[in-house]
Amino acid sequence: MNEDMPGRKQGHPLILRADTRKKTRRIVFTITAVVVVLTVGFLVWSLRPIILPIIVGTFAAYICFPLLSLFLRIGIPRPAGILILFGAFFLAVMVIANQIGSIMPDEREWLVLRTRFQYKLNERYRNFMGLGESEQTGNIIYKYFGNDLNRFMDSINQVLHLNKEERLLFMKYRWGFQNKPRIKDRYYEYFLKNTESLRSEDEFKNGAFDEGKGKNGDLKKESNIAVVMEAIKLWIITPLVFLFLLIDDGEIKRFFVSLVPNPYFEVSLAVFDKVNGAIGNYLRGILIESLLVGISYLILLSIIGFELKFAVMIGLIAGIANAIPLLGPAIALAIGSSYALIAENVDSILPFITPDNLIIAVAACVLIVMIMDSALFQPFVVGGAVQIHPLAVFIGVIGGSILFGFAGLILAIPTIVVLKESISTLFRELKNYYII
């Protein structure tokens, strides 16, 4: 009986029109999705310089969302809570920037550090290879690999050599330029030793100071001002992103959920909430983990005899870089070994640590922090957020760095978190609602 009904017959115009509408919607949806993806990709690629400031502002907002919820629960109005968090964010940025500026070496210290590093590197190389002043002798390693190693050291020295302007500045600081302390005689001797292949000592003593006066300093100041202004223009976005996300109050979420068809509304809402919670937990866990890692480096490096200034600097940089897998330990080892190479006096509470074995002590510190991070910090602090396979982390970090550079390194893990939680939650909810 039903088969004879006009509306049910195969090929009836009503059925054909319904099928046509479905196909049309599917085509329109596919084309729209492709256009949106291509547009977003083009915008991301074109706006690469502002990606990192936006990411920092977004991360800071995610970290502060629980605090805003706490303020609301204890009776603080939302506008007042946002104002408190924004003021705290601005104050924290100013304090951190001031502290970083105070511990980072200035222009004079960078020149001295490069000079010391070059001299000590060449000295350690000669001692390790058994070379005398005439460089006519050498051990068995130098006998077989000396030519290749010499070329390698020459390339390093080309990088470390101070250029003309830097050598002139060194000579200025040698005699107390800009009311800075005079450079020690020992470091001046290192400087002369490093530059003896470029110029004679008399030329530096007689003409360098006068030649360095005038426009070089002015050009350098103008260049520094331009760099600072460019950085301000880029990073002014960060506090604005932070503020707008706190003010948002779910508008972005409601907009994207409203685009989802009704049959998938609850599924999309569950996916959005799950991803949102996972990202927030992950970022807060990473923040605490980075803080613990940085403090660990600070304590251990101070114990083995690092100056407090350099221990704080390495702890700060390595702690922040620890958010990117394997980058934190690599940076700590590289900077710590560089400092150990130029260290001449070690004031360690461990009597067996000397300048000769300080590099080994640095490697031991990095290994200890890596063990603490893997065994304690990650399982208890970050482990509750998401579990990501190490291979996925490695591929994601490498792929992100290739595609988007430094911003890709930072975005890699959060992107993997989003994809993992989205896919797992989506399939679970689709099964719960018997859609699949």
C-alpha positions in Angstrom: 0.0 0.0 0.0 2.8 2.4 1.0 4.7 1.6 -2.1 1.8 3.0 -4.2 1.8 6.4 -2.4 3.0 9.1 -4.8 5.3 10.7 -2.1 7.1 7.4 -1.5 7.8 6.4 -5.1 11.4 6.2 -6.2 12.3 9.1 -8.4 9.4 11.2 -7.2 10.0 15.0 -7.6 9.8 15.6 -3.8 12.5 13.0 -3.1 14.6 14.3 -5.9 14.4 17.8 -4.6 15.3 16.7 -1.1 18.3 14.8 -2.4 19.3 17.8 -4.5 19.1 20.1 -1.5 21.3 17.7 0.6 23.9 17.5 -2.2 23.8 21.3 -2.6 24.3 21.8 1.2 27.1 19.3 1.2 28.9 21.0 -1.7 28.4 24.5 -0.1 29.6 23.3 3.2 32.7 21.7 1.7 33.6 24.7 -0.4 33.0 27.0 2.6 35.3 24.8 4.8 38.0 24.8 2.2 37.8 28.6 1.8 37.9 29.1 5.5 40.9 26.8 6.0 42.8 28.5 3.1 41.9 32.0 4.4 43.0 31.2 8.0 46.2 29.6 6.7 47.0 32.7 4.5 46.3 35.0 7.5 48.4 33.0 9.9 51.3 33.0 7.4 51.0 36.7 6.6 50.7 37.7 10.2 53.6 35.6 11.5 55.2 38.5 13.5 52.2 38.9 15.7 51.5 35.2 16.3 53.8 35.0 19.3 52.4 38.0 21.1 48.8 36.7 20.5 49.8 33.3 21.9 51.4 34.8 25.0 48.2 36.8 25.7 46.0 33.8 25.1 48.1 31.6 27.4 48.0 34.2 30.1 44.2 34.5 29.9 43.8 30.7 30.1 46.0 30.6 33.1 43.9 33.4 34.8 40.4 32.0 34.0 40.3 29.9 37.3 41.3 33.0 39.3 38.4 35.0 37.7 36.0 32.2 38.6 37.3 32.3 42.1 36.7 36.0 42.3 33.1 35.6 41.2 32.5 32.8 43.8 33.8 35.0 46.7 31.6 37.9 45.6 33.9 40.1 43.6 32.1 41.6 40.6 33.3 40.5 37.2 34.5 44.0 36.1 36.5 44.4 39.3 38.0 40.9 39.0 39.1 41.6 35.4 40.6 44.9 36.4 42.5 43.2 39.2 43.9 40.5 36.9 44.8 43.0 34.2 46.6 45.1 36.7 48.4 42.1 38.1 49.3 41.0 34.6 50.7 44.4 33.7 52.7 44.6 37.0 54.1 41.0 36.5 55.2 41.9 33.0 57.0 45.1 34.2 58.7 43.3 37.1 59.8 40.4 34.9 61.1 42.7 32.2 63.0 44.8 34.8 64.5 41.7 36.4 65.5 40.3 33.0 67.1 43.6 32.1 69.1 43.6 35.4 70.5 40.1 35.1 71.2 40.1 31.3 74.7 41.2 30.4 74.9 44.7 29.0 77.0 45.8 26.0 80.3 46.0 27.9 79.7 42.6 29.6 78.8 40.9 26.3 82.1 42.1 24.7 84.1 40.9 27.7 82.2 37.5 27.7 82.9 36.9 24.0 86.5 37.8 24.5 86.9 35.5 27.4 85.0 32.7 25.7 87.2 32.9 22.6 90.4 33.0 24.5 89.5 30.1 26.8 88.1 28.0 24.0 91.4 28.3 22.1 93.4 27.7 25.3 91.4 24.5 26.1 91.8 23.3 22.5 95.5 23.7 22.6 95.8 22.0 25.9 93.6 19.1 24.9 95.5 18.6 21.7 98.9 18.9 23.4 100.0 21.9 21.4 102.7 24.2 22.5 103.1 27.9 21.6 104.8 27.0 18.4 102.1 24.5 17.5 104.7 22.0 16.3 103.7 19.2 18.6 100.4 17.5 19.3 99.0 14.3 20.6 97.7 11.3 18.5 94.3 12.9 18.0 95.8 16.0 16.6 98.1 13.9 14.4 95.2 12.3 12.6 92.5 14.9 12.8 94.5 18.1 13.3 93.8 19.7 9.9 90.0 19.2 10.1 89.9 20.4 13.7 92.0 23.5 12.9 89.6 24.4 10.1 86.7 23.9 12.5 88.3 26.1 15.1 89.0 28.7 12.5 85.3 28.9 11.6 84.4 29.2 15.3 87.0 32.0 15.7 85.6 33.8 12.7 82.2 33.9 14.5 83.6 34.9 17.9 86.0 37.6 16.6 84.9 41.1 17.5 84.3 43.2 14.4 85.8 46.7 13.9 83.0 48.6 15.7 83.1 46.1 18.6 86.8 46.3 19.0 86.6 50.0 19.1 83.9 49.8 21.8 86.1 47.3 23.7 88.9 49.9 23.8 86.5 52.6 25.0 85.2 50.4 27.8 88.8 49.5 28.6 89.3 53.1 29.9 85.9 53.5 31.6 83.5 54.5 28.8 80.1 55.8 29.9 81.2 55.7 33.6 81.4 51.9 33.4 84.2 50.1 35.4 87.4 49.6 33.5 88.0 46.3 31.9 90.4 44.2 33.8 94.0 43.9 32.6 93.6 40.1 32.3 90.7 40.4 29.9 92.6 43.1 27.9 95.4 40.6 27.5 92.8 38.1 26.2 91.6 40.7 23.8 95.1 41.4 22.5 95.7 37.7 22.1 92.5 37.2 20.2 93.1 40.1 17.8 96.8 39.7 17.2 96.0 38.1 13.9 93.8 41.0 12.8 95.8 44.1 14.0 98.8 44.9 16.0 98.6 45.9 19.6 100.1 49.3 18.9 97.3 50.2 16.4 94.7 49.5 19.0 96.5 51.5 21.7 97.2 54.5 19.5 94.2 55.0 17.3 91.2 52.9 18.4 89.8 55.3 21.0 89.7 58.4 18.7 88.5 56.4 15.7 85.5 55.1 17.7 84.1 58.5 18.6 81.3 60.2 16.7 78.7 58.7 14.4 79.2 55.0 15.3 77.8 55.4 18.7 74.9 57.6 17.5 74.0 55.1 14.8 74.0 52.3 17.3 71.7 54.3 19.6 69.3 55.0 16.8 69.3 51.3 15.8 68.6 50.3 19.4 65.7 52.8 19.6 64.2 51.5 16.4 64.4 47.9 17.7 62.7 48.8 21.0 60.0 50.7 19.2 59.3 47.8 16.8 59.1 45.4 19.8 56.7 47.7 21.6 54.4 47.9 18.5 54.3 44.1 18.3 54.0 43.2 21.9 51.3 45.8 22.8 48.9 43.2 21.3 49.6 40.9 24.2 47.9 42.8 27.1 45.0 43.6 24.7 44.4 39.9 23.8 44.6 39.1 27.5 42.0 41.8 28.4 39.6 40.9 25.6 39.6 37.2 26.4 38.8 37.9 30.0 36.0 40.3 29.0 34.6 37.8 26.4 32.4 35.9 28.9 31.8 33.0 26.4 30.9 35.0 23.3 33.5 33.3 21.2 32.3 29.9 22.4 28.6 30.7 21.7 29.5 32.0 18.2 31.3 28.8 17.1 28.7 26.5 18.7 25.9 28.4 17.0 27.4 27.4 13.6 26.9 23.7 14.3 23.7 22.0 13.0 21.2 21.1 15.7 21.7 17.3 15.6 25.3 17.8 16.5 24.8 20.7 19.0 25.4 18.7 22.2 28.3 16.8 20.7 30.1 20.0 19.7 29.4 21.5 23.1 31.0 18.6 24.8 34.0 18.7 22.5 34.4 22.4 23.1 34.2 22.1 26.9 36.6 19.2 27.0 39.2 20.9 24.8 38.9 24.1 26.6 39.4 22.4 30.0 42.4 20.4 28.7 44.2 23.4 27.3 43.7 25.4 30.5 44.9 22.5 32.7 47.9 21.9 30.3 49.0 25.5 30.3 48.7 25.9 34.1 50.6 22.6 34.6 53.3 23.8 32.2 53.6 27.1 34.0 54.1 25.3 37.4 56.5 22.8 35.8 58.6 25.5 34.2 58.8 27.4 37.5 60.0 24.2 39.3 62.5 23.5 36.6 63.9 27.0 36.7 64.2 27.0 40.5 66.0 23.6 40.3 68.6 24.9 37.9 69.1 28.0 40.0 69.7 26.0 43.2 72.0 23.3 41.6 74.1 25.8 39.6 74.6 27.9 42.7 75.7 24.9 44.6 78.4 24.0 42.0 79.8 27.6 42.1 78.0 29.7 39.5 77.7 33.4 40.2 74.1 34.1 41.3 73.5 36.4 38.4 74.3 33.7 35.8 72.5 31.0 37.8 69.4 33.1 37.8 69.7 33.9 34.1 70.2 30.2 33.1 67.4 29.1 35.4 65.0 31.7 33.9 65.8 30.9 30.3 65.9 27.1 30.7 62.7 27.2 32.8 60.8 29.1 30.1 62.3 26.9 27.3 61.3 23.8 29.2 57.8 24.3 27.9 59.2 23.0 24.6 60.3 19.4 25.0 64.1 18.9 25.1 64.8 22.6 24.4 65.2 23.5 28.1 67.9 21.0 29.0 69.7 21.7 25.7 69.8 25.5 26.5 70.8 24.9 30.1 73.7 22.6 28.9 74.8 25.0 26.2 74.8 28.2 28.3 76.1 26.4 31.4 79.0 24.8 29.5 79.9 28.2 28.0 80.0 29.7 31.4 82.1 26.8 32.8 84.5 27.3 29.9 85.3 30.9 30.9 85.1 30.4 34.7 88.5 31.1 36.4 87.4 31.1 40.0 84.8 28.7 41.3 83.2 29.3 44.7 81.4 26.0 45.2 80.3 24.5 48.5 81.4 21.2 47.1 85.2 21.1 47.6 85.9 18.7 44.7 84.5 21.1 42.0 87.2 23.1 40.2 87.3 25.2 37.0 88.7 22.1 35.2 85.8 19.9 36.0 83.0 22.5 36.1 81.7 21.4 32.7 81.2 17.9 34.1 79.3 19.4 37.1 77.1 21.3 34.7 76.2 18.2 32.8 75.4 16.4 36.1 73.1 19.3 37.1 71.2 19.1 33.8 70.9 15.4 34.1 69.5 15.7 37.7 67.0 18.3 36.6 65.9 16.1 33.7 65.4 13.1 36.0 63.4 15.3 38.5 61.3 16.7 35.7 60.5 13.2 34.2 60.0 11.4 37.5 58.3 14.2 39.6 57.3 17.4 37.9 55.6 16.0 34.7 53.7 13.1 36.3 52.3 15.0 39.2 52.0 18.5 37.8 51.3 18.1 34.0 50.2 14.5 33.9 46.6 15.2 34.9 46.0 17.3 31.9 46.6 15.0 28.9 48.8 12.0 28.0 50.7 12.5 24.8 52.9 9.8 23.2 56.6 11.0 23.1 56.7 10.2 19.3 53.8 12.5 18.7 55.5 15.2 20.8 58.8 14.8 18.8 57.1 14.9 15.4 54.9 17.8 16.4 57.8 19.9 17.6 59.9 19.3 14.6 57.1 19.8 12.2 55.9 23.0 13.9 59.4 24.4 13.8 59.8 23.7 10.1 56.4 25.2 9.2 56.2 28.2 11.5 59.6 28.6 13.1 59.8 29.6 16.8 56.0 30.1 17.0 55.5 26.6 15.6 57.7 25.2 18.5 55.4 26.9 21.0 52.2 26.0 19.2 53.1 22.3 18.5 52.1 20.8 21.9 48.9 22.8 22.4 47.8 21.9 18.9 48.4 18.2 19.6 46.4 18.6 22.8 43.5 20.1 20.9 43.5 17.4 18.2 43.8 14.6 20.7 41.0 15.8 22.9 38.8 16.8 20.0 39.0 13.5 18.2 38.7 11.3 21.4 35.8 13.4 22.7 34.0 13.6 19.3 34.0 9.8 18.8 33.0 9.1 22.4 30.0 11.6 22.2 29.0 10.3 18.7 28.8 6.8 20.1 26.9 7.9 23.2 24.3 9.6 21.0 24.2 6.6 18.6 25.2 8.7 15.7 27.9 6.2 14.8 
